């Protein structure tokens, strides 16, 4: 029989080949024009056989057949038209012309799912049975008489791709050829399609493939698989369109662990697990998606959503170089419009289509026996370099996801099991210090060892700085889209929130912080800080500046804010996690990399934080944590020539030393938050109860281990005795004890050496003649507990009036009524200027005093009210530079001015 094959694709090619094998004469092939210089596979096959090939762009114009096209078609003398897969509208003059008419292959059991997206809708509707139909073409949309049908079971996790490969393609080719055989034998039926069960659905396009989350997990699963691969079911995630692929239903009893992912409109957050992205329907049941694609075309494994893959290139062996050259030739044969294949050549942006993916996969199979490439591997590695790297890694067996190995010390405490890393964290890995050196970190509640912690050495500092430098210079972090950087930091905050009880427990046992305070402040404000600075990532900008001294030419001058580079951060022991957060969040948001030295006595929450950064996908080398001594690790960071910025919180004495070292080494940028002796002035017109409550908080908050603690209270003489009496009454009510006990008000001091200094401090005050009202000594119990202490009659010349205690010691001095300027003079008569406060109902007095107090922060009728959006830092010997707020970003940025003449 003389046959015209009208259509395209690999399916059309296979039907063409099988018809020729069956003895039929193909008198003409009508297919689509070449795309990007490449012929359709059907055309390529026919041209090899010298069969006439016609590539009409269209058959009709404005609903009317093009006479010249119809004439060319009629000239071939076909007795039957076979349309295996055709995307063009064929006029009825062509359909009805042959002796036997025209037959069409359709991938559904007609009359169900008429239309161009039949396979999609078979899956979207969750049909138990699928299949194909070969029918006689008429002037309707898939309405012609039935000739042949074949059905198959639709598996619960079938996609368009799997059902097509398993049944619709191979059996469809056979069925189409069999239909032609029946026509040739005169046995082909013409069965009118029934009206019952007939459906017609629209063509699935990207714009109408958005996922509706308010339905069952099965319905969501069917929608995703029904749009897989084309057009791709999508949803908004983190502010961008994300397309979901490879969905499977999950046993409802399955327990999943991973990181939550907020999806707008979903009944609950998804969970990114090692197996993929777990999603939930409104019925509480789940489905698992294995692959995701972003708007820029990049596809990733869903399990890697929160991770950044390593960009370190594999060095190829000679054999692998040969393979790479072979694949370059394959790419060139596919991408005919590309003159030369470069490492940066993108497979799809250069014109490749889905059928080219199939060919590329088969070409790899021909050259490798140990590994079979998957289509998804091509979609996820679109440039030639990424493709070759992926192939080589898989051939070497190195493609398995690198798992974070954490050697944790586990303790069952506070009604939970806490897991505490105890090694150095360098370049994304937990490692031992040089020589395996360790030290014991002590629980201040009972004086017992918590665990052995790696003790960093000079060589460890050098390794960490080198890792940070490489991470900065290779650009994976600094060149990351700022919004993506912000999303990653925000997800880090989310992960910290998931672990907040564990972090607070570790903070309590390592630093002595009362658990409820650790939960709210130490950990809670740390989370808030990372969220706040995550929002700044895409708002860092310069300015455009008009310049006037360069006439007569026209000029444009603008500034750019750029990251400094490798930063070092040295943090104290009073708020181990919060001080890390205050500096590190701004540092990372600005695009820097960092080496953090936690206080030697409180390293554990910093190391737990490091674990969370790795799990959230922070690129290797961006953050490094080095527990160790200040004299060795801190000094080396101050001296290191590759460190460009150092942020320090600690004593003024050490701050001066650091500043000198940073100047001598390479003139590092420095910010210092140092000691304080913050004055709090309480006037007689204050709200007494509030002044007592917040006055106590200003001193005893966090056991007095508070950089902005009120180091000296000036109380107006007319209310002095009343104030002291009320304070002592409240002090006696304070419960001293286990910081994990929810009713405890006052926990242990951070470490023994500090407690001993507090004892000595109080003894000095007594010797100088100050009146010790209560406290002043160690509590007789295991651990490092010190009594809340109150001194009165403190004179300006006394040691305890001038020097910071950094403990729960209230220093009270009188001032005479009406002598506002005198008390201001006394309050400012200190080399420190970190914080200050005033209590009064007189707004004029409050504003006057706040203006005259020489401190970086002034609290009026409150105290300790810090906020992530408000800059924090001191004057004079309390240091310079700011933590928190927009100003903190400037500590980790440099300004570049650019002038252009035009």
Secondary structure, DSSP 4 states (H G I P E B T S, - for coil): -EEEEE--HHHHHHHHHHHHHTT-EEEEEE-PPPBTTB--HHHHHHHHTT--EE--S-SEETTEE-HHHHHHHHTT--SEEEESS--SPPPHHHHTTSTT-EEEEESS-TTTTBSTTHHHHHHHTT-SEEEEEEEE--SSSS-SPEEEEEEEEPPTT--HHHHIIIIITHHHHHHHHHHHHHHHTT----BPPPSTT--B-PPP-GGG-B---SS-HHHHHHHHHHTTTTT-EEEEETTEEEEEEEEEE--TT----SEEE--TT-SS-EEE-SS-EEEE-TTS-EEEEEEEE-TTS-EEEGGGTT-----PPPPPPHHHHHHHHHHHHHHHHH-TT-SS--TT-BTTTTT--HHHHHHHHHHHHHH-SS----HHHHHT--BHHHHHHHHHHHHHT--SPPPPP--EEEEEETTEEEEEE-SEEETTEEEPPGGG-EEEEE-TTT--EEEEEE---HHHHHHHHHHHHHHHHS-TTTTS-HHHHHHHHHHHHHHHHHTHHHHHHHHHHHH---HHHIIIIIIHHHHHHHHHHHTTGGG----EE---SSTTS-EEEEEEEEE-SEEEEE--SSSHHHHHHHHHHHHHHTT-EEEEE--TT--HHHHHHHHHHHHHTPPTTSEEE----IIIIIHHHHH-TT--EEEEES-HHHHHHHHHHHHHHH--EEEEE----EEEEE-TTS-HHHHHHHHHHHHHGGGG--TT-EEEEEEETTTHHHHHHHHHHHHHHPPBS-TTSTT-SB---S-HHHHHHHHHHHHHHHHTT-EEEE--SB-SSSS--B--EEEES--TTSHHHHS---SSEEEEEEE-TT-HHHHHHHHH-SSEESEEEEE-S-HHHHHHHHHH--SSEEEES--S---TTS-B--EETTEES-BSHHHHHHTTEEEEEEEEE-
